[in-house]
Structure formats: C-alpha cells, structure tokens
C-alpha cells in the first residue's frame, strides 16, 4: 500500500522506479489537498454555525488533515525509517531458534490481519459510496449551501465550478471517489507500517526474554550476555527512532479522536433524545463511524501497552535471575542490562502522553465529559 501512494521508506536503486514513486507521491498530495481538503474546508466555512452540518463536514475533514500530516511525516522521515526496514529483514534471515521463529511468525500474522482489515475497510467504503450513487441515496446531511439539489457528492465540499450539470457532476464524483481511495490507502498504510514496526520489536523483545531465561544454560556466559545486551540496546534505539518519527502524528490522532468522538457522541445523543432530522440510515452511519474511530484509537493504545508489557518482562527476567550463583565479577555484568530495563519502553503522543490503555481510558472519560458539556450548553 505504501508503494502505491509513493511512501515506501526504502529508496529504489532503479532511477525509473524512484521517479515513479515521486510522481505517485506528488499525485497523492495534489488529490488530497486540492480535490478534498481545500474544498472541504471552504464548505466548513460556509456551513459554520449549523452543528449537524459542521459535524457532517468534520467527520471527513479531520481525517483528511491527519492523512496529509501522516504523508508528510512518512516522506520527510524516509531516510530515518529505511534502516528499520533493513533491521527487520536481517532479523528474519539470521539464524534463530525455532521458538524465536514461532514468535516472529505470530507477530507477522497479526500485522497481516490488521493490514487486510484496513484494506477491507477501504473496499467497503468504496462499495458504500458507489452503492449510494447508483441507488440515489446518501449517508450525508444534504444542504443547499454546499450541495446541488438531487446531486450530492461523497464529501461535503464546495468547488468554484458548477458541479450540478452533466458531465461535470459525474467527473467530480469520480475524482472525489479516487481521492477517497488514495486517502484511505495512505491512512491505513501508515498505520499498518507503524504496527509492523512496533509488533516486530515486541517479537524481538519476547525472543530476548526467552534467551535471558535460558542464560544460565550457556557455558559461555559472558559472550551470550554481551550479545543480549547489544540486542537490547538495538531495540531501545529502534523504539527511540519510532517515537521521534511518529510522536507528532500520534498527538494529532489523539486530538482528532477526542474531537470527533465528542461531536459524534453529541450528535447521536441529541438525535436520540430529541428525534432529530437524521434518518435511521444516517444515524447508523454516524454510530458506525464512532465505533470505527474508537477501535482505531484503541488499537494504537493496545500496541503501546503490549510494548510496555514486553519490556517489563525483560526487567523481571533480569532481576529474577539467580545471580548469586555466579562469580561476583560475572554477576556485576548484569547491572548493565538492569539499568537499561528500569524504564519501560513506550511510544508517546507528542513526547507527553504514553500510548497505553490507561491513556485511552482517560481520553474516553474526558471526551464523555465534553459531550455532557455540549449537551448542557445546547439545553
């Protein structure tokens, strides 16, 4: 997916392929900014003050802005992320125990499943978009401020040209659909790539834990301990690179989730309590979107929590080692890895909020509180 949108971190040795990658990236940026983002923001200005229309706009505009942020981060950090790809390749081709191979395969299957689910989500969105077009239905709240009567577009947007006449409407609809597909690919691909990096490192930490548990079975204790310490330092540096690369993106996602969860929650509760103007199909769509972003944010925090728990395993394995059976000089070498494992590994949002389930629960509580405030102000 990253290659399709021109964001694969590794540079190709073939100049022709590298040029095609840059052209795909440029096409991606032009479609997202000029076809979707700018028209959607102009439309937001035109509907400002109408809460339902603003929520209808923001549920697309906010993901678009986050997607653009993801794309620029991936492009800007390509040189930094490329060594991590090489590290993963080397981890797979080097000699390993059967238990280590099983752990790596388990993590690889998880990320493959996540990537497939992301691709299916894009496909389902595409089918719903085209299905609504063919049957003359729409899941959006239609307004004459931004939509032509009887000819709504997939995303609430405002263009300088008249899109109500044929074939301008059909062409604009097609271009928007293509841009939505590209946006979905970019959004899902970056998330899957981040999940790949984190889960692979979690697998390597688990393998390190297995080696530390069997440390006493090795005759050459110092050499094996030295190898494990170097491996632990390598994993620490990899997590540091990942955190430095994606912390701004995760901070944006944190705010995006909080804002959209509040707005969707306000809209759903408001409609249910007051018999609002939304149809049952539109209400189901908003609830589905809320559950989708909820699960997406939960996934980030679950991966972060898994990283913390795996790093704490290393901490426990070192401290529970029977060091008192070793010679004093040899046992002293364990302090190197003990000091490194005192602080658990984690990824953060903006170098401030650790991505853990505790952060996710606090975010839910805060968002629910803001929903009640919005409802109270409306009353």
C-alpha positions as CSV (number, residue, x, y, z in Angstrom):
1,X,0.0,0.0,0.0
2,X,2.9,2.4,0.8
3,X,4.4,1.7,-2.7
4,X,1.1,2.5,-4.4
5,X,1.0,6.0,-2.8
6,X,4.7,6.6,-3.1
7,X,5.6,6.4,0.6
8,X,7.7,3.2,0.9
9,X,10.7,4.3,3.0
10,X,13.4,2.4,1.1
11,X,14.7,4.2,-2.0
12,X,14.8,2.1,-5.1
13,X,18.2,1.5,-6.8
14,X,16.4,1.8,-10.1
15,X,16.1,5.5,-11.1
16,X,13.0,4.9,-13.2
17,X,11.2,3.3,-10.2
18,X,12.3,6.1,-7.9
19,X,10.9,8.7,-10.3
20,X,7.6,6.8,-10.5
21,X,7.5,6.8,-6.7
22,X,8.0,10.5,-6.5
23,X,5.3,11.1,-9.2
24,X,2.8,8.9,-7.2
25,X,3.6,10.9,-4.1
26,X,3.0,14.1,-5.9
27,X,-0.3,12.9,-7.4
28,X,-1.3,11.7,-3.9
29,X,-0.7,15.1,-2.4
30,X,-2.4,17.0,-5.2
31,X,-5.5,14.9,-5.0
32,X,-5.8,15.1,-1.2
33,X,-5.1,18.9,-0.9
34,X,-6.9,20.3,-4.0
35,X,-9.6,17.8,-4.6
36,X,-10.6,17.0,-1.0
37,X,-9.0,19.2,1.8
38,X,-9.4,22.7,0.4
39,X,-13.0,22.3,-0.9
40,X,-14.0,20.6,2.4
41,X,-12.5,23.5,4.4
42,X,-14.3,26.1,2.3
43,X,-17.5,24.1,2.8
44,X,-16.9,24.1,6.5
45,X,-16.7,27.9,6.5
46,X,-20.0,28.1,4.6
47,X,-21.9,25.9,7.0
48,X,-20.3,27.3,10.1
49,X,-22.9,27.7,12.9
50,X,-25.1,24.7,11.9
51,X,-23.9,22.0,14.3
52,X,-25.2,19.0,12.3
53,X,-23.6,20.3,9.0
54,X,-20.4,21.1,10.8
55,X,-20.2,17.5,12.3
56,X,-21.0,16.1,8.8
57,X,-18.1,18.1,7.4
58,X,-15.6,17.5,10.2
59,X,-16.0,13.7,10.1
60,X,-14.3,13.8,6.7
61,X,-12.2,17.0,7.0
62,X,-10.3,15.9,10.2
63,X,-9.2,12.5,8.9
64,X,-8.1,14.2,5.7
65,X,-5.9,16.7,7.6
66,X,-4.5,13.8,9.7
67,X,-3.8,11.8,6.5
68,X,-1.9,14.8,5.0
69,X,0.1,15.0,8.2
70,X,0.9,11.3,8.0
71,X,2.0,11.6,4.4
72,X,4.4,14.4,5.0
73,X,5.9,12.7,8.1
74,X,6.5,9.5,6.2
75,X,8.0,11.4,3.3
76,X,10.2,13.6,5.5
77,X,11.4,10.6,7.6
78,X,12.1,8.2,4.8
79,X,15.9,8.1,5.4
80,X,15.4,7.6,9.1
81,X,12.9,4.7,8.6
82,X,14.9,2.9,5.9
83,X,17.4,1.3,8.4
84,X,14.4,-0.1,10.4
85,X,13.3,-1.9,7.3
86,X,16.8,-3.3,6.9
87,X,16.8,-4.3,10.6
88,X,13.6,-6.3,10.1
89,X,15.0,-8.1,7.0
90,X,18.2,-9.0,8.9
91,X,16.1,-10.3,11.8
92,X,14.3,-12.7,9.5
93,X,17.3,-14.0,7.6
94,X,19.6,-14.5,10.6
95,X,19.9,-17.9,12.3
96,X,17.4,-18.3,15.1
97,X,15.9,-20.9,17.4
98,X,12.6,-22.5,16.5
99,X,10.9,-20.8,19.4
100,X,12.1,-17.4,18.2
101,X,10.8,-18.1,14.7
102,X,7.4,-19.0,16.0
103,X,7.2,-15.7,18.0
104,X,8.1,-13.7,14.9
105,X,5.5,-15.6,12.7
106,X,2.8,-14.9,15.3
107,X,3.5,-11.1,15.2
108,X,3.7,-11.2,11.4
109,X,0.3,-12.8,11.2
110,X,-1.2,-10.2,13.5
111,X,0.1,-7.3,11.4
112,X,-1.0,-9.1,8.2
113,X,-4.5,-9.4,9.6
114,X,-4.6,-5.7,10.5
115,X,-3.5,-4.7,7.0
116,X,-6.2,-7.0,5.5
117,X,-8.8,-5.4,7.8
118,X,-7.7,-2.0,6.7
119,X,-7.9,-2.9,3.1
120,X,-11.4,-4.4,3.6
121,X,-12.5,-1.2,5.3
122,X,-11.4,0.9,2.3
123,X,-13.2,-1.6,0.0
124,X,-16.4,-1.4,2.0
125,X,-16.3,2.4,2.0
126,X,-15.8,2.4,-1.8
127,X,-18.8,0.0,-2.2
128,X,-21.0,2.1,0.0
129,X,-20.0,5.2,-1.9
130,X,-20.8,3.8,-5.3
131,X,-23.9,2.0,-4.0
132,X,-25.3,5.2,-2.7
133,X,-24.6,6.9,-6.0
134,X,-26.3,4.1,-8.1
135,X,-29.4,3.9,-5.9
136,X,-29.7,7.7,-5.4
137,X,-29.2,7.5,-1.6
138,X,-26.8,9.4,0.5
139,X,-25.4,9.0,4.1
140,X,-24.7,12.7,4.4
141,X,-26.9,15.5,5.6
142,X,-27.7,17.5,2.5
143,X,-27.8,21.3,2.4
144,X,-28.3,23.7,-0.5
145,X,-25.3,25.7,0.9
146,X,-22.8,23.2,-0.5
147,X,-24.8,20.6,-2.4
148,X,-26.7,20.7,-5.7
149,X,-30.3,19.6,-5.3
150,X,-30.5,15.9,-6.1
151,X,-26.8,15.6,-6.8
152,X,-24.8,15.3,-3.6
153,X,-21.1,14.4,-3.7
154,X,-19.5,11.8,-1.4
155,X,-17.9,14.5,0.7
156,X,-19.4,17.9,1.7
157,X,-17.3,20.2,-0.5
158,X,-17.5,23.5,-2.4
159,X,-15.9,24.0,-5.8
160,X,-15.6,27.1,-7.9
161,X,-17.1,25.4,-10.9
162,X,-20.7,24.3,-11.2
163,X,-20.9,20.6,-10.4
164,X,-24.7,20.3,-10.9
165,X,-24.5,20.0,-14.7
166,X,-23.6,16.8,-16.5
167,X,-20.9,15.5,-17.1
168,X,-19.2,17.9,-14.6
169,X,-21.0,16.2,-11.7
170,X,-20.1,12.7,-12.8
171,X,-16.4,13.6,-13.3
172,X,-16.3,15.4,-10.0
173,X,-17.9,12.4,-8.3
174,X,-15.4,10.1,-9.9
175,X,-12.4,12.3,-9.0
176,X,-13.6,12.6,-5.4
177,X,-14.0,8.8,-5.2
178,X,-10.4,8.2,-6.5
179,X,-9.1,10.8,-3.9
180,X,-11.0,9.0,-1.1
181,X,-9.5,5.7,-2.1
182,X,-6.0,7.3,-2.1
183,X,-6.7,8.9,1.2
184,X,-7.9,5.6,2.7
185,X,-4.8,3.8,1.4
186,X,-2.4,6.4,2.8
187,X,-4.2,6.4,6.2
188,X,-4.3,2.7,6.5
189,X,-0.8,2.0,5.1
190,X,0.9,4.4,7.6
191,X,-1.0,2.8,10.5
192,X,-0.1,-0.7,9.3
193,X,3.5,0.3,8.9
194,X,3.7,1.7,12.4
195,X,2.0,-1.5,13.7
196,X,4.6,-3.6,11.7
197,X,7.5,-1.8,13.4
198,X,6.1,-2.0,16.9
199,X,4.9,-5.6,16.7
200,X,8.2,-6.7,15.2
201,X,10.1,-5.1,18.0
202,X,7.7,-6.7,20.5
203,X,8.5,-10.1,19.0
204,X,12.2,-9.3,19.3
205,X,11.8,-8.3,22.9
206,X,10.0,-11.6,23.6
207,X,12.8,-13.5,22.0
208,X,15.3,-11.6,24.1
209,X,13.2,-12.6,27.1
210,X,13.4,-16.2,26.1
211,X,17.2,-16.0,25.8
212,X,17.6,-14.3,29.2
213,X,15.6,-17.1,30.8
214,X,17.9,-19.7,29.3
215,X,21.1,-17.6,30.1
216,X,22.3,-20.0,32.8
217,X,22.3,-22.9,30.4
218,X,25.1,-21.4,28.3
219,X,28.7,-22.3,29.1
220,X,30.0,-19.1,27.6
221,X,28.0,-16.8,29.8
222,X,29.9,-13.5,29.1
223,X,29.6,-13.8,25.3
224,X,25.9,-14.6,25.4
225,X,25.2,-11.8,27.9
226,X,27.2,-9.4,25.7
227,X,25.1,-10.4,22.7
228,X,21.8,-9.9,24.6
229,X,22.9,-6.5,25.9
230,X,23.7,-5.3,22.4
231,X,20.4,-6.6,21.2
232,X,18.6,-4.8,23.9
233,X,20.4,-1.6,23.1
234,X,19.5,-2.0,19.4
235,X,15.8,-2.4,20.3
236,X,15.9,0.6,22.6
237,X,17.3,2.7,19.8
238,X,14.7,1.4,17.3
239,X,11.9,2.5,19.7
240,X,13.5,5.9,20.1
241,X,13.6,6.3,16.3
242,X,10.0,5.3,16.0
243,X,8.9,7.6,18.8
244,X,10.8,10.5,17.4
245,X,9.2,9.9,14.0
246,X,5.6,9.3,14.9
247,X,5.0,11.2,18.2
248,X,3.6,14.2,16.4
249,X,1.3,12.0,14.3
250,X,0.1,10.2,17.4
251,X,-0.6,13.6,19.1
252,X,-2.6,14.7,16.1
253,X,-4.5,11.4,16.2
254,X,-5.2,11.9,19.9
255,X,-6.8,15.3,19.3
256,X,-8.6,14.0,16.2
257,X,-10.1,11.1,18.2
258,X,-11.1,13.3,21.1
259,X,-12.8,16.0,18.9
260,X,-14.6,13.6,16.6
261,X,-15.7,11.3,19.5
262,X,-17.2,14.3,21.3
263,X,-19.0,15.6,18.1
264,X,-20.4,12.2,17.2
265,X,-21.4,11.5,20.7
266,X,-23.2,14.8,20.9
267,X,-25.0,14.3,17.6
268,X,-26.1,10.7,18.4
269,X,-27.3,11.6,21.9
270,X,-29.0,14.7,20.7
271,X,-30.8,12.9,17.9
272,X,-31.9,10.0,20.1
273,X,-33.2,12.3,22.8
274,X,-34.9,14.9,20.6
275,X,-35.9,13.0,17.5
276,X,-33.5,14.9,15.2
277,X,-33.6,15.3,11.5
278,X,-31.3,12.4,10.7
279,X,-32.7,9.3,9.0
280,X,-32.1,5.9,10.6
281,X,-29.5,5.1,7.9
282,X,-27.6,8.2,8.6
283,X,-27.8,7.6,12.4
284,X,-26.4,4.1,11.9
285,X,-23.6,5.5,9.7
286,X,-22.6,8.0,12.4
287,X,-22.7,5.3,15.1
288,X,-20.6,3.0,12.9
289,X,-18.0,5.8,12.3
290,X,-17.9,6.4,16.0
291,X,-17.2,2.7,16.7
292,X,-14.6,2.7,13.9
293,X,-12.5,5.6,15.3
294,X,-13.0,4.1,18.8
295,X,-11.5,0.8,17.7
296,X,-8.7,2.5,15.7
297,X,-7.6,4.6,18.7
298,X,-7.9,1.5,21.0
299,X,-5.6,-0.3,18.6
300,X,-2.8,2.3,18.9
301,X,-3.0,2.1,22.7
302,X,-3.1,-1.7,22.7
303,X,0.1,-1.9,20.7
304,X,1.7,0.7,23.0
305,X,0.5,-1.3,26.0
306,X,1.9,-4.5,24.5
307,X,5.3,-2.8,24.1
308,X,5.3,-1.7,27.7
309,X,4.4,-5.2,29.0
310,X,7.0,-6.9,26.8
311,X,9.8,-4.5,28.0
312,X,8.7,-5.2,31.7
313,X,9.3,-8.9,31.0
314,X,12.9,-8.2,30.3
315,X,13.1,-6.2,33.6
316,X,11.6,-9.1,35.6
317,X,13.7,-11.7,33.8
318,X,17.0,-9.9,34.7
319,X,16.0,-9.2,38.3
320,X,14.8,-12.8,38.9
321,X,18.0,-14.3,37.5
322,X,19.9,-16.4,40.1
323,X,22.9,-14.0,40.0
324,X,24.0,-15.2,43.5
325,X,25.2,-18.5,41.8
326,X,27.7,-16.6,39.7
327,X,31.1,-15.2,40.4
328,X,31.0,-11.6,41.7
329,X,32.7,-10.2,38.7
330,X,30.4,-12.0,36.3
331,X,27.3,-11.1,38.2
332,X,28.3,-7.5,38.1
333,X,27.9,-7.5,34.3
334,X,24.1,-8.0,34.8
335,X,23.9,-4.4,36.2
336,X,24.3,-3.1,32.6
337,X,21.0,-4.6,31.4
338,X,19.3,-4.0,34.8
339,X,19.9,-0.2,34.4
340,X,18.6,-0.3,30.8
341,X,15.4,-2.1,31.8
342,X,14.4,0.2,34.8
343,X,12.4,2.5,32.4
344,X,9.9,0.6,30.3
345,X,9.8,1.1,26.5
346,X,6.9,3.0,25.1
347,X,5.7,5.2,22.3
348,X,4.2,8.6,23.1
349,X,1.9,11.2,21.7
350,X,3.9,14.4,21.4
351,X,6.5,13.2,23.9
352,X,3.9,13.8,26.5
353,X,1.2,11.1,26.6
354,X,2.3,7.4,26.7
355,X,0.2,5.3,24.3
356,X,-1.3,2.9,26.8
357,X,-4.7,1.6,27.8
358,X,-4.6,4.0,30.8
359,X,-4.3,6.9,28.3
360,X,-7.2,5.5,26.2
361,X,-9.5,5.2,29.3
362,X,-8.6,8.8,30.4
363,X,-9.3,10.1,26.9
364,X,-12.7,8.3,26.9
365,X,-13.6,9.9,30.3
366,X,-12.6,13.3,29.1
367,X,-14.4,13.1,25.8
368,X,-17.6,11.8,27.5
369,X,-17.4,14.8,29.9
370,X,-17.2,17.2,27.0
371,X,-20.2,15.5,25.4
372,X,-22.2,16.3,28.5
373,X,-21.0,19.9,28.5
374,X,-22.1,20.3,24.8
375,X,-25.5,18.9,25.6
376,X,-25.9,21.1,28.6
377,X,-24.9,24.2,26.7
378,X,-27.4,23.3,23.9
379,X,-30.2,23.0,26.5
